[in-house]
Amino acid sequence: MIYELRIYHCAPGRLPALNARFEQTTLKMWEKYGIRQVGFWTTLVGPTNQSLTYLLQWESLAEREAKWNAFQSDAEWIARRAQSEADGIIVERIENQMLAPTAYSALR
C-alpha cells in the first residue's frame, strides 16, 4: 500500500470554493474511478490557513497512474472544474508526495 499526500495552496479567500468543489463534485468523480481517500484536513496552525491537505490510498503506482489519469481526462470533471473556477482561480500551487508506510506504521 502507498499513500499520496497532496497539499493544495489556495488563492486568498478561495478555500471555501475548494471545499465546495470536493464536497459537491470531486468525491463523486473519485467514486466513479475507485479513487480512495484516507482523509482531508485544513490547517489550524501553520504558515497559512488557506490550504487543504489530503491523503489518497493506492495499491501501487501503476494503479495510481491508471485511475488518476482517467479521472483527470474525464470530460465531465474538466467541465465541472472549469465551472468551479468561473469566479477565478482556486488553487495556486499543489504539493504532491508518494509515501510508503514503515513497518511500524498504523497505516499499512
Gaussian input, Z-matrix of N, CA and C with variables (Angstrom, degrees):
# hf/3-21g

backbone

0 1
 N
 C     1     B1
 C     2     B2     1     A1
 N     3     B3     2     A2     1     D1
 C     4     B4     3     A3     2     D2
 C     5     B5     4     A4     3     D3
 N     6     B6     5     A5     4     D4
 C     7     B7     6     A6     5     D5
 C     8     B8     7     A7     6     D6
 N     9     B9     8     A8     7     D7
 C    10    B10     9     A9     8     D8
 C    11    B11    10    A10     9     D9
 N    12    B12    11    A11    10    D10
 C    13    B13    12    A12    11    D11
 C    14    B14    13    A13    12    D12
 N    15    B15    14    A14    13    D13
 C    16    B16    15    A15    14    D14
 C    17    B17    16    A16    15    D15
 N    18    B18    17    A17    16    D16
 C    19    B19    18    A18    17    D17
 C    20    B20    19    A19    18    D18
 N    21    B21    20    A20    19    D19
 C    22    B22    21    A21    20    D20
 C    23    B23    22    A22    21    D21
 N    24    B24    23    A23    22    D22
 C    25    B25    24    A24    23    D23
 C    26    B26    25    A25    24    D24
 N    27    B27    26    A26    25    D25
 C    28    B28    27    A27    26    D26
 C    29    B29    28    A28    27    D27
 N    30    B30    29    A29    28    D28
 C    31    B31    30    A30    29    D29
 C    32    B32    31    A31    30    D30
 N    33    B33    32    A32    31    D31
 C    34    B34    33    A33    32    D32
 C    35    B35    34    A34    33    D33
 N    36    B36    35    A35    34    D34
 C    37    B37    36    A36    35    D35
 C    38    B38    37    A37    36    D36
 N    39    B39    38    A38    37    D37
 C    40    B40    39    A39    38    D38
 C    41    B41    40    A40    39    D39
 N    42    B42    41    A41    40    D40
 C    43    B43    42    A42    41    D41
 C    44    B44    43    A43    42    D42
 N    45    B45    44    A44    43    D43
 C    46    B46    45    A45    44    D44
 C    47    B47    46    A46    45    D45
 N    48    B48    47    A47    46    D46
 C    49    B49    48    A48    47    D47
 C    50    B50    49    A49    48    D48
 N    51    B51    50    A50    49    D49
 C    52    B52    51    A51    50    D50
 C    53    B53    52    A52    51    D51
 N    54    B54    53    A53    52    D52
 C    55    B55    54    A54    53    D53
 C    56    B56    55    A55    54    D54
 N    57    B57    56    A56    55    D55
 C    58    B58    57    A57    56    D56
 C    59    B59    58    A58    57    D57
 N    60    B60    59    A59    58    D58
 C    61    B61    60    A60    59    D59
 C    62    B62    61    A61    60    D60
 N    63    B63    62    A62    61    D61
 C    64    B64    63    A63    62    D62
 C    65    B65    64    A64    63    D63
 N    66    B66    65    A65    64    D64
 C    67    B67    66    A66    65    D65
 C    68    B68    67    A67    66    D66
 N    69    B69    68    A68    67    D67
 C    70    B70    69    A69    68    D68
 C    71    B71    70    A70    69    D69
 N    72    B72    71    A71    70    D70
 C    73    B73    72    A72    71    D71
 C    74    B74    73    A73    72    D72
 N    75    B75    74    A74    73    D73
 C    76    B76    75    A75    74    D74
 C    77    B77    76    A76    75    D75
 N    78    B78    77    A77    76    D76
 C    79    B79    78    A78    77    D77
 C    80    B80    79    A79    78    D78
 N    81    B81    80    A80    79    D79
 C    82    B82    81    A81    80    D80
 C    83    B83    82    A82    81    D81
 N    84    B84    83    A83    82    D82
 C    85    B85    84    A84    83    D83
 C    86    B86    85    A85    84    D84
 N    87    B87    86    A86    85    D85
 C    88    B88    87    A87    86    D86
 C    89    B89    88    A88    87    D87
 N    90    B90    89    A89    88    D88
 C    91    B91    90    A90    89    D89
 C    92    B92    91    A91    90    D90
 N    93    B93    92    A92    91    D91
 C    94    B94    93    A93    92    D92
 C    95    B95    94    A94    93    D93
 N    96    B96    95    A95    94    D94
 C    97    B97    96    A96    95    D95
 C    98    B98    97    A97    96    D96
 N    99    B99    98    A98    97    D97
 C   100   B100    99    A99    98    D98
 C   101   B101   100   A100    99    D99
 N   102   B102   101   A101   100   D100
 C   103   B103   102   A102   101   D101
 C   104   B104   103   A103   102   D102
 N   105   B105   104   A104   103   D103
 C   106   B106   105   A105   104   D104
 C   107   B107   106   A106   105   D105
 N   108   B108   107   A107   106   D106
 C   109   B109   108   A108   107   D107
 C   110   B110   109   A109   108   D108
 N   111   B111   110   A110   109   D109
 C   112   B112   111   A111   110   D110
 C   113   B113   112   A112   111   D111
 N   114   B114   113   A113   112   D112
 C   115   B115   114   A114   113   D113
 C   116   B116   115   A115   114   D114
 N   117   B117   116   A116   115   D115
 C   118   B118   117   A117   116   D116
 C   119   B119   118   A118   117   D117
 N   120   B120   119   A119   118   D118
 C   121   B121   120   A120   119   D119
 C   122   B122   121   A121   120   D120
 N   123   B123   122   A122   121   D121
 C   124   B124   123   A123   122   D122
 C   125   B125   124   A124   123   D123
 N   126   B126   125   A125   124   D124
 C   127   B127   126   A126   125   D125
 C   128   B128   127   A127   126   D126
 N   129   B129   128   A128   127   D127
 C   130   B130   129   A129   128   D128
 C   131   B131   130   A130   129   D129
 N   132   B132   131   A131   130   D130
 C   133   B133   132   A132   131   D131
 C   134   B134   133   A133   132   D132
 N   135   B135   134   A134   133   D133
 C   136   B136   135   A135   134   D134
 C   137   B137   136   A136   135   D135
 N   138   B138   137   A137   136   D136
 C   139   B139   138   A138   137   D137
 C   140   B140   139   A139   138   D138
 N   141   B141   140   A140   139   D139
 C   142   B142   141   A141   140   D140
 C   143   B143   142   A142   141   D141
 N   144   B144   143   A143   142   D142
 C   145   B145   144   A144   143   D143
 C   146   B146   145   A145   144   D144
 N   147   B147   146   A146   145   D145
 C   148   B148   147   A147   146   D146
 C   149   B149   148   A148   147   D147
 N   150   B150   149   A149   148   D148
 C   151   B151   150   A150   149   D149
 C   152   B152   151   A151   150   D150
 N   153   B153   152   A152   151   D151
 C   154   B154   153   A153   152   D152
 C   155   B155   154   A154   153   D153
 N   156   B156   155   A155   154   D154
 C   157   B157   156   A156   155   D155
 C   158   B158   157   A157   156   D156
 N   159   B159   158   A158   157   D157
 C   160   B160   159   A159   158   D158
 C   161   B161   160   A160   159   D159
 N   162   B162   161   A161   160   D160
 C   163   B163   162   A162   161   D161
 C   164   B164   163   A163   162   D162
 N   165   B165   164   A164   163   D163
 C   166   B166   165   A165   164   D164
 C   167   B167   166   A166   165   D165
 N   168   B168   167   A167   166   D166
 C   169   B169   168   A168   167   D167
 C   170   B170   169   A169   168   D168
 N   171   B171   170   A170   169   D169
 C   172   B172   171   A171   170   D170
 C   173   B173   172   A172   171   D171
 N   174   B174   173   A173   172   D172
 C   175   B175   174   A174   173   D173
 C   176   B176   175   A175   174   D174
 N   177   B177   176   A176   175   D175
 C   178   B178   177   A177   176   D176
 C   179   B179   178   A178   177   D177
 N   180   B180   179   A179   178   D178
 C   181   B181   180   A180   179   D179
 C   182   B182   181   A181   180   D180
 N   183   B183   182   A182   181   D181
 C   184   B184   183   A183   182   D182
 C   185   B185   184   A184   183   D183
 N   186   B186   185   A185   184   D184
 C   187   B187   186   A186   185   D185
 C   188   B188   187   A187   186   D186
 N   189   B189   188   A188   187   D187
 C   190   B190   189   A189   188   D188
 C   191   B191   190   A190   189   D189
 N   192   B192   191   A191   190   D190
 C   193   B193   192   A192   191   D191
 C   194   B194   193   A193   192   D192
 N   195   B195   194   A194   193   D193
 C   196   B196   195   A195   194   D194
 C   197   B197   196   A196   195   D195
 N   198   B198   197   A197   196   D196
 C   199   B199   198   A198   197   D197
 C   200   B200   199   A199   198   D198
 N   201   B201   200   A200   199   D199
 C   202   B202   201   A201   200   D200
 C   203   B203   202   A202   201   D201
 N   204   B204   203   A203   202   D202
 C   205   B205   204   A204   203   D203
 C   206   B206   205   A205   204   D204
 N   207   B207   206   A206   205   D205
 C   208   B208   207   A207   206   D206
 C   209   B209   208   A208   207   D207
 N   210   B210   209   A209   208   D208
 C   211   B211   210   A210   209   D209
 C   212   B212   211   A211   210   D210
 N   213   B213   212   A212   211   D211
 C   214   B214   213   A213   212   D212
 C   215   B215   214   A214   213   D213
 N   216   B216   215   A215   214   D214
 C   217   B217   216   A216   215   D215
 C   218   B218   217   A217   216   D216
 N   219   B219   218   A218   217   D217
 C   220   B220   219   A219   218   D218
 C   221   B221   220   A220   219   D219
 N   222   B222   221   A221   220   D220
 C   223   B223   222   A222   221   D221
 C   224   B224   223   A223   222   D222
 N   225   B225   224   A224   223   D223
 C   226   B226   225   A225   224   D224
 C   227   B227   226   A226   225   D225
 N   228   B228   227   A227   226   D226
 C   229   B229   228   A228   227   D227
 C   230   B230   229   A229   228   D228
 N   231   B231   230   A230   229   D229
 C   232   B232   231   A231   230   D230
 C   233   B233   232   A232   231   D231
 N   234   B234   233   A233   232   D232
 C   235   B235   234   A234   233   D233
 C   236   B236   235   A235   234   D234
 N   237   B237   236   A236   235   D235
 C   238   B238   237   A237   236   D236
 C   239   B239   238   A238   237   D237
 N   240   B240   239   A239   238   D238
 C   241   B241   240   A240   239   D239
 C   242   B242   241   A241   240   D240
 N   243   B243   242   A242   241   D241
 C   244   B244   243   A243   242   D242
 C   245   B245   244   A244   243   D243
 N   246   B246   245   A245   244   D244
 C   247   B247   246   A246   245   D245
 C   248   B248   247   A247   246   D246
 N   249   B249   248   A248   247   D247
 C   250   B250   249   A249   248   D248
 C   251   B251   250   A250   249   D249
 N   252   B252   251   A251   250   D250
 C   253   B253   252   A252   251   D251
 C   254   B254   253   A253   252   D252
 N   255   B255   254   A254   253   D253
 C   256   B256   255   A255   254   D254
 C   257   B257   256   A256   255   D255
 N   258   B258   257   A257   256   D256
 C   259   B259   258   A258   257   D257
 C   260   B260   259   A259   258   D258
 N   261   B261   260   A260   259   D259
 C   262   B262   261   A261   260   D260
 C   263   B263   262   A262   261   D261
 N   264   B264   263   A263   262   D262
 C   265   B265   264   A264   263   D263
 C   266   B266   265   A265   264   D264
 N   267   B267   266   A266   265   D265
 C   268   B268   267   A267   266   D266
 C   269   B269   268   A268   267   D267
 N   270   B270   269   A269   268   D268
 C   271   B271   270   A270   269   D269
 C   272   B272   271   A271   270   D270
 N   273   B273   272   A272   271   D271
 C   274   B274   273   A273   272   D272
 C   275   B275   274   A274   273   D273
 N   276   B276   275   A275   274   D274
 C   277   B277   276   A276   275   D275
 C   278   B278   277   A277   276   D276
 N   279   B279   278   A278   277   D277
 C   280   B280   279   A279   278   D278
 C   281   B281   280   A280   279   D279
 N   282   B282   281   A281   280   D280
 C   283   B283   282   A282   281   D281
 C   284   B284   283   A283   282   D282
 N   285   B285   284   A284   283   D283
 C   286   B286   285   A285   284   D284
 C   287   B287   286   A286   285   D285
 N   288   B288   287   A287   286   D286
 C   289   B289   288   A288   287   D287
 C   290   B290   289   A289   288   D288
 N   291   B291   290   A290   289   D289
 C   292   B292   291   A291   290   D290
 C   293   B293   292   A292   291   D291
 N   294   B294   293   A293   292   D292
 C   295   B295   294   A294   293   D293
 C   296   B296   295   A295   294   D294
 N   297   B297   296   A296   295   D295
 C   298   B298   297   A297   296   D296
 C   299   B299   298   A298   297   D297
 N   300   B300   299   A299   298   D298
 C   301   B301   300   A300   299   D299
 C   302   B302   301   A301   300   D300
 N   303   B303   302   A302   301   D301
 C   304   B304   303   A303   302   D302
 C   305   B305   304   A304   303   D303
 N   306   B306   305   A305   304   D304
 C   307   B307   306   A306   305   D305
 C   308   B308   307   A307   306   D306
 N   309   B309   308   A308   307   D307
 C   310   B310   309   A309   308   D308
 C   311   B311   310   A310   309   D309
 N   312   B312   311   A311   310   D310
 C   313   B313   312   A312   311   D311
 C   314   B314   313   A313   312   D312
 N   315   B315   314   A314   313   D313
 C   316   B316   315   A315   314   D314
 C   317   B317   316   A316   315   D315
 N   318   B318   317   A317   316   D316
 C   319   B319   318   A318   317   D317
 C   320   B320   319   A319   318   D318
 N   321   B321   320   A320   319   D319
 C   322   B322   321   A321   320   D320
 C   323   B323   322   A322   321   D321

   B1=1.4368
   B2=1.5323
   B3=1.3103
   B4=1.4577
   B5=1.5272
   B6=1.3194
   B7=1.4528
   B8=1.5175
   B9=1.3010
   B10=1.4605
   B11=1.5209
   B12=1.3187
   B13=1.4568
   B14=1.5182
   B15=1.3329
   B16=1.4602
   B17=1.5166
   B18=1.3227
   B19=1.4631
   B20=1.5170
   B21=1.3252
   B22=1.4604
   B23=1.5249
   B24=1.3157
   B25=1.4552
   B26=1.5269
   B27=1.3250
   B28=1.4633
   B29=1.5276
   B30=1.3151
   B31=1.4556
   B32=1.5296
   B33=1.3315
   B34=1.4664
   B35=1.5272
   B36=1.3335
   B37=1.4532
   B38=1.5167
   B39=1.3395
   B40=1.4731
   B41=1.5303
   B42=1.3388
   B43=1.4635
   B44=1.5274
   B45=1.3403
   B46=1.4760
   B47=1.5346
   B48=1.3132
   B49=1.4721
   B50=1.5254
   B51=1.3334
   B52=1.4674
   B53=1.5241
   B54=1.3343
   B55=1.4671
   B56=1.5223
   B57=1.3088
   B58=1.4680
   B59=1.5200
   B60=1.3258
   B61=1.4676
   B62=1.5273
   B63=1.3323
   B64=1.4659
   B65=1.5202
   B66=1.3273
   B67=1.4688
   B68=1.5256
   B69=1.3070
   B70=1.4586
   B71=1.5280
   B72=1.3293
   B73=1.4634
   B74=1.5216
   B75=1.3266
   B76=1.4641
   B77=1.5180
   B78=1.3294
   B79=1.4664
   B80=1.5226
   B81=1.3229
   B82=1.4711
   B83=1.5288
   B84=1.3234
   B85=1.4658
   B86=1.5298
   B87=1.3130
   B88=1.4618
   B89=1.5158
   B90=1.3265
   B91=1.4759
   B92=1.5232
   B93=1.3097
   B94=1.4717
   B95=1.5216
   B96=1.3417
   B97=1.4700
   B98=1.5271
   B99=1.3216
   B100=1.4593
   B101=1.5144
   B102=1.3191
   B103=1.4679
   B104=1.5249
   B105=1.3365
   B106=1.4642
   B107=1.5328
   B108=1.3282
   B109=1.4623
   B110=1.5154
   B111=1.3446
   B112=1.4598
   B113=1.5240
   B114=1.3346
   B115=1.4537
   B116=1.5125
   B117=1.3225
   B118=1.4593
   B119=1.5166
   B120=1.3332
   B121=1.4488
   B122=1.5209
   B123=1.3356
   B124=1.4567
   B125=1.5197
   B126=1.3095
   B127=1.4622
   B128=1.5271
   B129=1.3310
   B130=1.4601
   B131=1.5171
   B132=1.3366
   B133=1.4549
   B134=1.5143
   B135=1.3038
   B136=1.4609
   B137=1.5091
   B138=1.3141
   B139=1.4653
   B140=1.5317
   B141=1.3464
   B142=1.4619
   B143=1.5168
   B144=1.3123
   B145=1.4610
   B146=1.5283
   B147=1.3201
   B148=1.4640
   B149=1.5262
   B150=1.3381
   B151=1.4632
   B152=1.5268
   B153=1.3214
   B154=1.4576
   B155=1.5211
   B156=1.3225
   B157=1.4607
   B158=1.5204
   B159=1.3402
   B160=1.4582
   B161=1.5179
   B162=1.3360
   B163=1.4626
   B164=1.5177
   B165=1.3298
   B166=1.4552
   B167=1.5223
   B168=1.3287
   B169=1.4658
   B170=1.5226
   B171=1.3306
   B172=1.4640
   B173=1.5220
   B174=1.3228
   B175=1.4670
   B176=1.5280
   B177=1.3326
   B178=1.4617
   B179=1.5228
   B180=1.3174
   B181=1.4634
   B182=1.5271
   B183=1.3269
   B184=1.4680
   B185=1.5231
   B186=1.3373
   B187=1.4618
   B188=1.5234
   B189=1.3142
   B190=1.4550
   B191=1.5246
   B192=1.3119
   B193=1.4590
   B194=1.5351
   B195=1.3123
   B196=1.4642
   B197=1.5250
   B198=1.3297
   B199=1.4625
   B200=1.5267
   B201=1.3288
   B202=1.4734
   B203=1.5200
   B204=1.3264
   B205=1.4687
   B206=1.5252
   B207=1.3282
   B208=1.4665
   B209=1.5266
   B210=1.3213
   B211=1.4643
   B212=1.5277
   B213=1.3182
   B214=1.4625
   B215=1.5234
   B216=1.3226
   B217=1.4625
   B218=1.5307
   B219=1.3269
   B220=1.4622
   B221=1.5400
   B222=1.3105
   B223=1.4740
   B224=1.5257
   B225=1.3299
   B226=1.4659
   B227=1.5246
   B228=1.3340
   B229=1.4626
   B230=1.5235
   B231=1.3129
   B232=1.4656
   B233=1.5319
   B234=1.3228
   B235=1.4634
   B236=1.5274
   B237=1.3278
   B238=1.4669
   B239=1.5267
   B240=1.3207
   B241=1.4676
   B242=1.5206
   B243=1.3336
   B244=1.4648
   B245=1.5257
   B246=1.3171
   B247=1.4655
   B248=1.5332
   B249=1.3290
   B250=1.4643
   B251=1.5292
   B252=1.3257
   B253=1.4694
   B254=1.5227
   B255=1.3215
   B256=1.4638
   B257=1.5291
   B258=1.3401
   B259=1.4713
   B260=1.5210
   B261=1.3131
   B262=1.4624
   B263=1.5086
   B264=1.2999
   B265=1.4591
   B266=1.5269
   B267=1.3118
   B268=1.4662
   B269=1.5278
   B270=1.3138
   B271=1.4660
   B272=1.5222
   B273=1.3251
   B274=1.4667
   B275=1.5246
   B276=1.3489
   B277=1.4604
   B278=1.5169
   B279=1.3480
   B280=1.4644
   B281=1.5208
   B282=1.3260
   B283=1.4675
   B284=1.5203
   B285=1.3248
   B286=1.4513
   B287=1.5281
   B288=1.3256
   B289=1.4614
   B290=1.5202
   B291=1.3263
   B292=1.4556
   B293=1.5291
   B294=1.3291
   B295=1.4578
   B296=1.5241
   B297=1.3168
   B298=1.4680
   B299=1.5238
   B300=1.3389
   B301=1.4606
   B302=1.5263
   B303=1.3124
   B304=1.4561
   B305=1.5316
   B306=1.3176
   B307=1.4636
   B308=1.5273
   B309=1.3293
   B310=1.4618
   B311=1.5362
   B312=1.3062
   B313=1.4582
   B314=1.5237
   B315=1.3199
   B316=1.4568
   B317=1.5358
   B318=1.3301
   B319=1.4729
   B320=1.5072
   B321=1.3286
   B322=1.4731
   B323=1.4795
   A1=108.74
   A2=115.77
   A3=120.65
   A4=108.21
   A5=115.07
   A6=121.18
   A7=108.89
   A8=115.07
   A9=121.14
   A10=108.03
   A11=115.45
   A12=122.21
   A13=107.95
   A14=116.13
   A15=121.40
   A16=108.79
   A17=116.21
   A18=122.05
   A19=107.58
   A20=115.83
   A21=122.25
   A22=108.25
   A23=116.14
   A24=122.69
   A25=107.58
   A26=115.45
   A27=121.25
   A28=112.23
   A29=114.15
   A30=120.51
   A31=106.83
   A32=118.18
   A33=120.30
   A34=112.81
   A35=115.06
   A36=121.74
   A37=115.92
   A38=118.27
   A39=120.61
   A40=114.22
   A41=118.41
   A42=119.99
   A43=111.98
   A44=120.47
   A45=118.85
   A46=112.78
   A47=117.74
   A48=120.54
   A49=110.91
   A50=117.12
   A51=120.19
   A52=110.19
   A53=116.97
   A54=119.57
   A55=110.64
   A56=117.37
   A57=120.77
   A58=110.99
   A59=117.47
   A60=119.83
   A61=111.24
   A62=116.78
   A63=118.61
   A64=110.85
   A65=117.66
   A66=121.34
   A67=112.34
   A68=117.67
   A69=121.18
   A70=114.43
   A71=117.67
   A72=119.83
   A73=114.04
   A74=116.35
   A75=120.91
   A76=113.01
   A77=117.27
   A78=119.23
   A79=112.14
   A80=117.00
   A81=120.12
   A82=110.86
   A83=116.45
   A84=120.18
   A85=110.26
   A86=116.94
   A87=119.97
   A88=111.10
   A89=118.00
   A90=120.53
   A91=110.33
   A92=116.10
   A93=122.02
   A94=111.53
   A95=116.49
   A96=121.20
   A97=113.64
   A98=117.88
   A99=120.47
   A100=113.57
   A101=117.16
   A102=121.53
   A103=107.35
   A104=115.66
   A105=121.97
   A106=111.46
   A107=115.40
   A108=119.58
   A109=110.00
   A110=115.74
   A111=122.36
   A112=109.31
   A113=116.67
   A114=120.51
   A115=111.78
   A116=114.61
   A117=123.70
   A118=108.90
   A119=116.27
   A120=121.53
   A121=110.70
   A122=115.45
   A123=121.07
   A124=106.99
   A125=116.52
   A126=121.89
   A127=110.66
   A128=116.50
   A129=121.39
   A130=111.14
   A131=116.31
   A132=122.17
   A133=107.05
   A134=116.59
   A135=120.94
   A136=110.21
   A137=116.16
   A138=119.75
   A139=113.60
   A140=117.92
   A141=121.41
   A142=109.61
   A143=115.71
   A144=119.52
   A145=110.43
   A146=116.54
   A147=122.83
   A148=110.99
   A149=116.10
   A150=119.23
   A151=110.26
   A152=114.53
   A153=122.98
   A154=107.22
   A155=115.88
   A156=122.15
   A157=108.13
   A158=116.27
   A159=118.53
   A160=111.02
   A161=114.20
   A162=122.48
   A163=109.51
   A164=115.11
   A165=122.69
   A166=107.72
   A167=116.18
   A168=122.35
   A169=108.67
   A170=115.84
   A171=121.74
   A172=109.67
   A173=115.61
   A174=121.14
   A175=110.60
   A176=116.61
   A177=121.36
   A178=109.45
   A179=116.54
   A180=120.81
   A181=111.00
   A182=116.52
   A183=120.40
   A184=110.64
   A185=117.07
   A186=120.03
   A187=109.52
   A188=116.93
   A189=121.40
   A190=110.80
   A191=116.43
   A192=120.50
   A193=111.26
   A194=117.02
   A195=120.48
   A196=111.68
   A197=117.25
   A198=120.50
   A199=112.09
   A200=117.18
   A201=119.96
   A202=110.81
   A203=116.50
   A204=119.67
   A205=111.32
   A206=117.42
   A207=120.44
   A208=110.29
   A209=116.82
   A210=121.07
   A211=111.09
   A212=117.21
   A213=121.38
   A214=113.22
   A215=117.71
   A216=120.58
   A217=113.20
   A218=117.28
   A219=121.90
   A220=109.56
   A221=116.87
   A222=121.85
   A223=111.63
   A224=117.21
   A225=119.88
   A226=110.64
   A227=117.29
   A228=121.13
   A229=110.73
   A230=117.46
   A231=121.39
   A232=110.21
   A233=117.28
   A234=121.43
   A235=111.50
   A236=117.04
   A237=119.93
   A238=112.18
   A239=116.50
   A240=119.39
   A241=109.98
   A242=116.86
   A243=120.89
   A244=110.77
   A245=116.46
   A246=120.83
   A247=110.98
   A248=116.83
   A249=120.68
   A250=111.92
   A251=116.51
   A252=120.87
   A253=111.90
   A254=117.76
   A255=121.44
   A256=111.72
   A257=116.79
   A258=120.79
   A259=112.71
   A260=117.62
   A261=121.82
   A262=111.98
   A263=114.25
   A264=121.57
   A265=110.34
   A266=116.48
   A267=121.34
   A268=110.08
   A269=117.25
   A270=122.47
   A271=109.42
   A272=115.79
   A273=120.92
   A274=111.81
   A275=116.01
   A276=119.70
   A277=109.20
   A278=115.60
   A279=122.03
   A280=109.00
   A281=115.83
   A282=121.96
   A283=106.41
   A284=116.43
   A285=121.12
   A286=109.31
   A287=116.58
   A288=121.62
   A289=109.23
   A290=116.08
   A291=122.09
   A292=106.59
   A293=116.76
   A294=121.99
   A295=110.96
   A296=115.90
   A297=122.53
   A298=107.58
   A299=118.12
   A300=119.38
   A301=111.87
   A302=115.33
   A303=120.87
   A304=109.47
   A305=115.88
   A306=120.68
   A307=111.65
   A308=117.87
   A309=121.49
   A310=112.86
   A311=117.72
   A312=121.92
   A313=111.76
   A314=116.98
   A315=121.18
   A316=110.59
   A317=117.11
   A318=122.54
   A319=108.41
   A320=117.49
   A321=120.69
   A322=110.37
   D1=137.73
   D2=173.66
   D3=-125.98
   D4=157.95
   D5=-179.39
   D6=-124.28
   D7=142.72
   D8=177.88
   D9=-111.34
   D10=120.19
   D11=177.02
   D12=-97.33
   D13=123.60
   D14=179.85
   D15=-126.09
   D16=132.87
   D17=176.41
   D18=-123.51
   D19=120.19
   D20=178.97
   D21=-102.12
   D22=118.02
   D23=177.61
   D24=-95.28
   D25=113.94
   D26=-172.66
   D27=-86.07
   D28=154.97
   D29=168.27
   D30=-63.59
   D31=151.39
   D32=-178.12
   D33=-51.41
   D34=128.32
   D35=177.52
   D36=78.03
   D37=3.43
   D38=-174.06
   D39=-101.06
   D40=1.98
   D41=177.86
   D42=-58.81
   D43=-41.13
   D44=176.60
   D45=-58.17
   D46=-37.16
   D47=178.29
   D48=-66.57
   D49=-37.96
   D50=178.25
   D51=-67.18
   D52=-44.10
   D53=177.64
   D54=-59.90
   D55=-42.65
   D56=179.14
   D57=-63.01
   D58=-40.60
   D59=179.56
   D60=-63.52
   D61=-41.76
   D62=177.13
   D63=-64.19
   D64=-46.84
   D65=-176.80
   D66=-65.28
   D67=-40.80
   D68=-172.12
   D69=-93.56
   D70=-24.13
   D71=-172.57
   D72=-129.65
   D73=-59.07
   D74=-168.65
   D75=-59.03
   D76=-47.87
   D77=-176.74
   D78=-62.40
   D79=-36.06
   D80=176.63
   D81=-66.56
   D82=-39.00
   D83=177.57
   D84=-66.42
   D85=-39.46
   D86=178.27
   D87=-62.01
   D88=-39.48
   D89=177.86
   D90=-57.71
   D91=-41.10
   D92=179.39
   D93=-57.17
   D94=-35.81
   D95=-176.36
   D96=-102.48
   D97=1.66
   D98=178.66
   D99=73.52
   D100=28.03
   D101=177.36
   D102=-84.53
   D103=124.44
   D104=-173.82
   D105=-104.51
   D106=121.62
   D107=175.99
   D108=-93.58
   D109=146.28
   D110=175.58
   D111=-94.70
   D112=-40.09
   D113=179.97
   D114=176.53
   D115=165.08
   D116=178.64
   D117=-128.34
   D118=145.25
   D119=-179.93
   D120=-141.85
   D121=146.44
   D122=166.66
   D123=-107.53
   D124=161.36
   D125=-175.01
   D126=-90.84
   D127=120.53
   D128=175.00
   D129=-86.74
   D130=-42.67
   D131=179.61
   D132=-133.86
   D133=127.69
   D134=-179.48
   D135=163.94
   D136=-167.46
   D137=-175.46
   D138=-67.67
   D139=-23.50
   D140=179.18
   D141=-156.21
   D142=151.32
   D143=173.99
   D144=-105.92
   D145=18.52
   D146=-179.92
   D147=-109.85
   D148=39.46
   D149=178.96
   D150=-133.85
   D151=155.66
   D152=176.55
   D153=-125.37
   D154=127.18
   D155=-179.72
   D156=-114.73
   D157=137.14
   D158=176.08
   D159=-148.73
   D160=161.64
   D161=177.95
   D162=-119.95
   D163=137.89
   D164=172.24
   D165=-115.14
   D166=152.69
   D167=-178.41
   D168=-115.60
   D169=131.92
   D170=-179.52
   D171=-132.18
   D172=148.74
   D173=173.36
   D174=-74.13
   D175=-33.47
   D176=-176.57
   D177=-161.84
   D178=168.05
   D179=174.77
   D180=-66.03
   D181=-32.60
   D182=178.13
   D183=-65.21
   D184=-42.39
   D185=177.09
   D186=-61.79
   D187=-44.34
   D188=-179.82
   D189=-59.13
   D190=-47.56
   D191=-178.27
   D192=-60.66
   D193=-46.70
   D194=-177.60
   D195=-64.84
   D196=-49.72
   D197=-175.99
   D198=-71.86
   D199=-41.33
   D200=-178.73
   D201=-66.51
   D202=-42.45
   D203=179.27
   D204=-64.53
   D205=-39.38
   D206=178.03
   D207=-63.87
   D208=-43.84
   D209=178.15
   D210=-62.45
   D211=-49.07
   D212=-177.01
   D213=-62.57
   D214=-28.03
   D215=-178.27
   D216=-96.43
   D217=1.68
   D218=-179.93
   D219=-66.88
   D220=125.06
   D221=-176.71
   D222=-60.88
   D223=-38.12
   D224=178.59
   D225=-64.02
   D226=-44.01
   D227=178.10
   D228=-61.29
   D229=-46.10
   D230=-179.01
   D231=-58.95
   D232=-43.80
   D233=-179.96
   D234=-66.85
   D235=-44.21
   D236=-179.20
   D237=-68.34
   D238=-37.07
   D239=176.39
   D240=-62.40
   D241=-45.23
   D242=178.53
   D243=-61.53
   D244=-42.10
   D245=178.96
   D246=-62.06
   D247=-39.20
   D248=-179.22
   D249=-68.26
   D250=-18.57
   D251=179.97
   D252=-103.46
   D253=18.16
   D254=179.71
   D255=-60.51
   D256=-31.09
   D257=179.06
   D258=-91.38
   D259=6.24
   D260=179.04
   D261=128.57
   D262=166.50
   D263=-179.42
   D264=-58.57
   D265=143.64
   D266=178.71
   D267=-101.56
   D268=-52.59
   D269=-174.93
   D270=-104.52
   D271=123.54
   D272=178.25
   D273=-86.59
   D274=-34.70
   D275=-174.47
   D276=-156.02
   D277=145.19
   D278=178.66
   D279=-122.32
   D280=132.44
   D281=169.97
   D282=-104.63
   D283=141.82
   D284=-174.78
   D285=-143.51
   D286=130.76
   D287=177.09
   D288=-138.99
   D289=142.35
   D290=173.09
   D291=-101.44
   D292=126.70
   D293=-173.39
   D294=-119.23
   D295=140.25
   D296=174.62
   D297=-111.66
   D298=127.01
   D299=-178.84
   D300=-70.04
   D301=148.37
   D302=175.22
   D303=-76.89
   D304=169.56
   D305=179.66
   D306=-63.79
   D307=-23.72
   D308=-177.21
   D309=-102.76
   D310=10.81
   D311=-179.90
   D312=-76.51
   D313=141.81
   D314=174.80
   D315=-67.95
   D316=-30.37
   D317=175.86
   D318=-96.10
   D319=113.18
   D320=177.61
   D321=-134.44

